[in-house]
Amino acid sequence: MSGMTIVDAETLDRSQPIIKQLPAGTQLIVVPDGSIRHVIEATMTDYRWVTISVGEIFNRLSNDIVKSVPIKYWDRLFDLHSSVKSPLTQEESALLVARGVYGIDPLFIVDHIGLMKILVDVALSEEGLPQMVSSVIHSLLPATIKDTMSSDFLSNPAKAKDTLHRIRNSNLDELGLLQPSLEIMLQILDQGTDVFQLYSGPPDHFAELLNDNVTPSEFVQYGLRYCAALSADKVSMNIAVASNEIALRWLQSNYALVLRSANPNVLKLTTLVSNLNSQIGETPLLFIVIDGMGLQAWNVVQSVWSKHYGIHVTRSTAAFAVLPTITSLSRRAIFEGKVPANFTNTKHSARLERKLWVSKFGSDGSYFASDEISGILDAFALGKRRICVVDVTWDDRSHKIKPPFDSINHAAGFWASQTRVLQVVKQGLDSGYRVILTADHGQVQCQGQGRPDYGELTGERSKRVILFKNKALRDSYIDEDSFAFDPTGVSSDCWPLFSTQLNSFDHKGSLSVSHGGLSLEEVLVPVVEVGYSERKNSNWI
C-alpha cells in the first residue's frame, strides 16, 4: 500500500522505549501521521495505534533539526544518531547533519575555495540544505563574507546560484573568492555548457607534428609546444585525445630507449641531479623540486613571476618522468638516481630524500621542505653548495581542483603569487645561487570511469594507475577502460594497470585533476633555470 511500510519488530532498534513494549514477532505497519490512517481503520479490525515521536527516535539530536531533514535521509540520520553518545545542541546537530547527511564540512566551507565549491555543488543539485542547517553554517563564516550573504544561501539551488551571481557583481575578489573562474561557473549554470568543450580553443595543426617515429628530443619539443598551448587554453579535446594516443604508442615503444639514452639533450629524472652537479661545477646550486608541477602549470607560474616579480626564465627544457608517474616512484628517482627496480629497500619519505641528498653531497648538501625558511636561510649564509628544497603545496592544491569550475591554469596563477617558493627563489638569487626548478610528474584533467575492486590506488592520490602485486591478477582486470603496460625499470612486484585516454579510476563521470598515467601532461616535467635577467642562453647548461 502506498505510503506504508510493513516491518518486523525484531528488525527495529529494541532500545527505543515504545519498541521494548512490543511482543517479539509483532508485525508492524509503519504509517506517517496524517490522512493515510483511514486506510488502516477501514480495512483492519485487530490493531492498535502506537505513536512514536521524533524526540523518541532521535532523542540525542535537536528535534527541530531532525524535522528539517527530508524523511528519505532518515535511515542515514538514524545511523549517525546511533554513534552519538550524549545529547547535542541545535548547532551541534546541524553540523552533524551537514557532515554526515550532505557531505559538507563547515571547516572546509570557511575556506574561500571550499565555499565556492559548495555553492556550485548546491547550485547544480536538485535540492539544497535544510534552512536551519544553512543558517548554522552561515553563522560560522568569517564576518567579511557572512555580511554579504543571506542565511539561506545554501537552502536551495536558486539561492546558491543567486549568491554566485552576487559575488560576481561585488568587490569580493579582494577576498580571493574569484580565484576559480566564476564566469565559467556561471556560464555552465546558466547555459549548461558541455564540460568537455569548456577549455577548448580552435584545433591547431601542430598536432600533425607528433608521430610514432619522432626522436626523444622531438617528442620533448612537441610536448613543450603542446603544453604551452594548454596554458593558453588553445587545445581542444579532440586534439588532446589524439595527441596523447600517439604519445602513448610512442612511450610504449621508446621509453626503454629514453632510459638508456646517453644523449645529453634527453633529460630524465633518474640522472638529472648527477648531470647538473657535474656541469655546474663549483657554482652553488639551489635545486627546487615542486611536486606535481607539470609543464602546463609551470607556464602559467613563470608568466606570473616574470610579469609581477621580475623572475625570468633563462634556460628551459623538459625531462622525462619515471613511469608510472607517481610520487613514490618518480620523485624518489630524482634522489636515488636510479630506476625503481634498483631503489634501496626503504619506504619512500621526505626523510629518505634528505638522507640520500646529504649522502650524495656530504657537508656541501642540505635538504629542506619549502616551509623550513629559517633553515634555508642558514644554508645560504653558510654557503652550502648544493641546497635542495622540495615543495608539496602545489600538489596539494592541484588535487583540490574541481573541473570544470576550476582549472590547472587558474589554480597555478593563484599559487604563483601565494607560494613560499617565490621567496626561496629570490633569496637564492640574492645569495648568488644558480636556481633550477623541476618536478616529479605533471597533472592532467581526467574523467572517472569507475575502478576495479582490487589493487592499490597509490597513497599519493594518483587516480590514473592502479598497482597490482602480480601479473595474472592485473591482467584479469583489463577491460575497455584500462590497459596493461610494464615500463622498463619497475620492480618485479609492481604490475601497473593504466586508465585509457584522459580517464581515471574514479567514480564514473566525476571530473578531477590527477596523475599516474602516460599523457604528455604527466610524463614531461619542466627543467628550468630562473634569474633576474631576461637573457636567454641557447644551451641548457
N, C-alpha and C positions, 0 to 999 in steps of 0.2 A: 504494500500500500504506500502510495506516495507520501513522503513526509514522515514516515515511521521506520524504526529500525528494531528488528527482533534480535535480542541477545540473550545469553545465558548469564545468570547472576554470577556464576563461577568465574566468568571472564572479566568481571569488574573488580575495581580496587576494593578489597574487603576491609580496608582501613576506614572507609567512609562510614560514619555512624549509621546512616539510614540503610546502607547495603548490609551492614552487620546484622540487622533485624530480619533479613530475608532468609527463608529456609534454603539449604543447598538444593540446587537443581531447579530453582524457580526460573520460569521463563518470563522475560520482561519484554514489554513493548515500549521503546523509548519514543516519546511524543513531545514535541515542543509545545509549550503552553500557548493556547490560543484556540482558534476555531476548529482545528482538526480533532479536538476532543470528542466532538459529537459523533464522529465515525465509530469510535470505541463504544460510546454509550448506546449507540443504536444497534450494534452488532454483537455485543458481548453481555453475558449475564453474570459470570463468575469472575469478578475482577475487583481490584481496589486501586485507588489512586495513591501514588507515593510521590510527593513533590520534593525535588532536590534543588536547592538554590545554588546560585553561582558561588556564594560565600562558603557553602559546604564542600563543593567540588574543589575550589581553588582557595582554600582557607588561609594560604600564606601569601597571596597576591592581592593587590588592590582590586576591589570589586569593579570600580569604575573603569580601570584599565582593561580588565578582562572582558567586560561587556563591550568595550570599544573594538575588540578584535573579532573579525568575522568568524562565525562558527566553523567554517571549513578549516581553520587553522587550530582548532581547539585540541586535536589529537597531539599536535606538536607542543602546544602550550601545556597540556597535561604532563607530557614527558619532562618539560622544563620544570614544572611545578614540583614534580617528584624529587628533583635534585635540590630544591630549596629547603634549607634546614630551619629557618626562622622567618617570621612574617616580614615582608618587605613594605616599605613606604610606597606611596604613589609614584614618586620619581624613580625609585629603585625598580619597581615593577615595569614602568615604561621603558627603562633602559634594558631590562631583561628581554622584553618583547621585541625591542628594536634589534638586539643582537641575535636572539635565538629564533625568532619567527621570521624577521625580514632581512636578516643578514647584514644589518647596518650597525657599525661600531661607532658610537658618538666620538670616541677618541680619534678615529680616523677622519671624521667629518669636520672637526675643528681645524684640520689642516686644509689650506686653500684648495689644493689639488683634489683632496678627498671630497671636499664639499661639492666641487664641480662634478666629480664622478657620480656622486649620489643624486644630485639634481638631475643629471642626464638619465641615470637609471630609472628614476621615478617618472620623468617626462616620457620615456619610451615604454613604460609599463602600462598595464590596464587599470591599475589602482594604486593609490598612494598608501601612506601610513595612516593609522588612526589619528584623528585630530589631537587627542590628548598626548599621544606619543610624539607627534610632530612638535607640539608646544614644549614638551620637556627638552627635546633635542635643541630647539630654538633657544631655550634659556641657557644652554651651555656654550653657545657660540661666543666668540670674542665680541665685545661691545661694538667695535668698528664695523663688524659685519652684521651683527644681530639687529642693529638700529635701522638697517636698510631693507629688512625682510619682515614680512608678517609671520606670526607664529604658526600659521597653517601652510607654510611654504612647501612642506612635504606631504600634505594631506591628500593630494590627487595630482594626476599628470598635468592638468591645466595650470595648477598653481605653480608646480615646479618649472614648467615651460615659461610661464609669465615671469618668474623670478630670474630665469636666464636672460630673458629679453631686457629686464630692468637693469641687470648687471651690465649688459652691453651698452645701455644708454646712460650709465652713471660714470662716476670717476673712480670706480673700484679697481681699476687697473693698477693703481698705486699699491694695492694690497697683494698683487700677484695673481688675482683670480682669473685673469685673461690669458695666463700662460698657455694652457691648451687653447687651440684656436676656437674661440667662441663663435665666430662667424661660421665656421664649418659645422659646429654642433647645431646651430640654429638652422642652417641650410638643410641638414638632414631631418631635423624635427619638423620643419615647415614643409619640406618638399619630398621627403622620403627618398633622398638621393641614394643610389646604389653605392655601397661602401667600396666596391672594387673599382669604381670609377673616380673615387674621391680625390686621389692624388695623381690622376692620370693627366699627362700632357699629350701633345700630338706625337704620334710614332716617329722615331728617329732612325735614319738609315744607318747609324753607326752600328746597329745590331748585326749588320751584314759582315762586320769586320772580324767577328769571332767565329771560328770553325774548329773542327776536330783536329786540325793539323798545325795549329799555331805553336810556336815555341813557348817555353815558360815565360820568357821576357815579354813576348807579345801578349800572352794571357794576362800578365800583370798590367800592361799598358791598357788593354781593353778594360780590365777591372777598374783602373783609375778613372777612365773616361766614363764608364757606366755609373760608378758611384758618384762622380761629380754631377752627372745628370740627375741622379736620385736626389741629391742635396738641393737641386734647383726645382724639384717636383716636375721633372720633364720626362719621366719614364712611365709609359702606360703599362697596364697589367699584362697585355699580350707580349710586349717587348720584354718585360721582366721574366715571364714564364719561359719564353723562347730562349732568352739568353742563358738562363740557368739550366735549361735542359741540355744545351750544348756544353756549358761549363761542367755539368755533372759527368757527361760522357768523357770529357777531356780529363777530368780528375781521375776517373776510374782507370783510364789508360796511362796517365802520365804522372800520377802522384809519386810513385816509387822513383821515377826518373828525377823528379824535383828534389827528393831527399838525398839522392846520390850526386846531384849536380855539383861540380866544382866551379861553375861559372860565378864569378864574384857579383854579377848583376842579378843573380837569382837568390834573393834573400829568403831565409827560412828561420823560424824561431829557434830551432834546435842549435844553430850555430851563430846566431846574431850577436850574442854577448862576446863570444871569442873573437869574432871578426871586428867588432867595434873596438875592443880592447887593443888588438894588435895594430889597427890602422890609426887610432887616435894617439897612441904612444903615451908620452908623459903628460899630455894635456889633461887637466882634471875634467871628469865626466859626471854630469848629473843625468842618470838614466831613469826615466819615468815610465812605468807600466800602468796604463789605465784599463782596468778590467772591462771588457765588453765594448771598447771604443772602436767600432768599425770605420771604414773609410767614409761612409755617408755621414755619420755623426761628426767625425773629425773635420770634414769640410766645413760644416756649419760652425764648429768651435773656432777653427782658425780664422774664419771670416769675422766673427765677433771680436776675437783677440786683436786682429790686425786693425780693425776699424776703430775700436774703442780703447784699446790698452797698449797699442804700439808694439805688440808682439807679432813678429812676422816669420813666415816660413823661409828658411834659407836653403834648405835641401829637403827633398821629399820623394819618397817612393813607397812601395808596399812589399810586405813579406808574406810568405805562405804560413798560415797557422798549422798546428798539428791537428790531425783528424782522429776521432770526431772533435768538433770544435767546442769542447767543454773545458772549464777552468782547471779541473783536476788533472787534465792531460796537457792542454796547450799552454796554460800559464806555467805549469810546473816545468815544461820542456825548456822554457826560457832559462830557468835557473839550473836545471840538471844538465843542459847542453846535450841531451840525448833524446831518442825516440822513447815512447812509453815502455816498450818491451825491455829496455835497458835501465829503467828507473831503479833507484835504490829501494829496498824493501821497507819503506816507511810511508805512512799515510800523509797525503798532501796537506800542508798547512802553511800559514804565514811564518811560523817558527822554523819549519823546514826550509823555506825560501831564504830566510835570514841566515840560517846555518850554511846553506850552500853558497850564498853570496860572499859571506865573510871567509869561508873556506877557500874560495877561489882567489880572493884579493888580499887576504891577510889583514894586516894593520891599516892598509890603504882602503879597505872596504867597509862601508856602513849601509845598513838596510833599514828603511823606515816605512811605516804606514803614513799616508798623506796627512793625517791629523797629528802626527808627532812633530809639530812645528819646532818646539824648542830643541829637540834632538837634531833635527835637520840643520838648524842654525848653528848649533855647536859644531856639527861636522864640517860646515862651511868654514867656520872660524879656525878649526884645526887643520884645514887644508887637506881633508881626506880626498884622495884622487879618484875614487870610484864610489859614488853615492847612488844608491837605488831607492826610489820612492814608488810604492805601489798604492794606487787609489782604487777603491771599490764603489765609490759613491755614484759613478755613472752607471755601473751595472745595476746597482740598487734602483736607481731612478728609471732605467730603461725597462726593467721588469714591471714597473707600475704603469707603463704606457698602455692606454686602453683605446686602440683604434676603433672607430675612425675619429673619435673626438679629440685625440691627442696623437702625436706622431713623433717619430725619431727626430725629424728636423726641428719641430717646436720644442721638444724636450732638450735637445742638445743646445739650442740657442739660449735657453734659460739657464742650463747647467753651466755654460761657458762663463757667464758673468757672476755666478754664485760660488763656483768651486774653489776650494783652498789650493788646488793645483796651480792656479794662476799666481798666487802669492809665492809658491815654491819656485815656479819658473823664474819670476822676477828676481827673487833672492839669489838663485843660482847664476843668472846672467850678471847680476851686480857683483857677485863674488868671483867672477872670472871663469866660470864653468862653461863648457860646451853642453848644451841641453838637448837631449834626444828623447823623443817620446815614441812609444809603441803600445801595442795592446796584445792580448792573448787570443781574441776572436772578435768577430763582429756580431751584429744582431740583424734580424730580418722580420718584417711583418708577416704573420702567418695565420692560417685559419685551421681550427681544430677539426679533426676527422674521427675523433674517438681514439681509444687506446686499448691494447691487449690487457688482459687481467693478470699478466705475469711479466716479469722483467723489472728493471730498475729505471725509473726516471731519475736522472742524476741529481745529487744533492744540491747542485748549484742552480737549480731551477730551469735548466735547459729542457725544452719540450719537443725538440726535433729529432731526438735519438733516444732509443731505449737499449740498454746494455744487458745482454744475457750471459750466463756463465758457460753455456755450451752451445755448440753449433746446431745440433739436432733440434733443440728446443726453440732456438731463434728461428730456424727455418720453418718450423711448424706454424709460426705466426705471420709469415709473409702473406700479404693479400694485395688487393688493388691499390691500397692507400699506403703501402710500405714496400721497402726493398732492402735486400742484404748487400752489404759491401764491406769487405775486410781490408781497411787501409794498411799499407805497409807500416810496420813499426808498432802495431798494437800488441798488447800482451796476449799470451796464449789462452787466458781465461776471460777475454773480452770479445764478445761477438755482437757488433752493433746492428740494430735494425733502424733504418732511417725512414723518415716520413717523406712521401713523394712531393715533388714540386715545391710550392710555398705553403705547405700544410704543416700541421703539428699533431702530436699525440695529446691533444687537449680535448675538452668537451666539444662535441660535434657542433660546428657552426660558430664557436667562440673565436674572437679575434684577439691576437696578442702580439707582442714583440718578444722573440726568443732566439735561441741559438742551439748548436749541437749538430747542425746539418752541413750540407755541402754547397750552399749557394755562394755566389760571388761576394755577397754582403758579409757572410760569416767567415769565409776562408781567407780572404785578403785583409791584412791589417796594416795600418799606417806605420811607416818608419820615417820620422820627421825630425829635422833639426830646426830649432827656432832661435831667433835673436832679435835685437832691436833694429837691425838693418834690413832693408827690403832687398838687398843684393842677393841674387840667385847664383849659385855655383853649378856649373854644368855637370860636375862629378858628384857622386853621392858623398864620399868621404874626402 
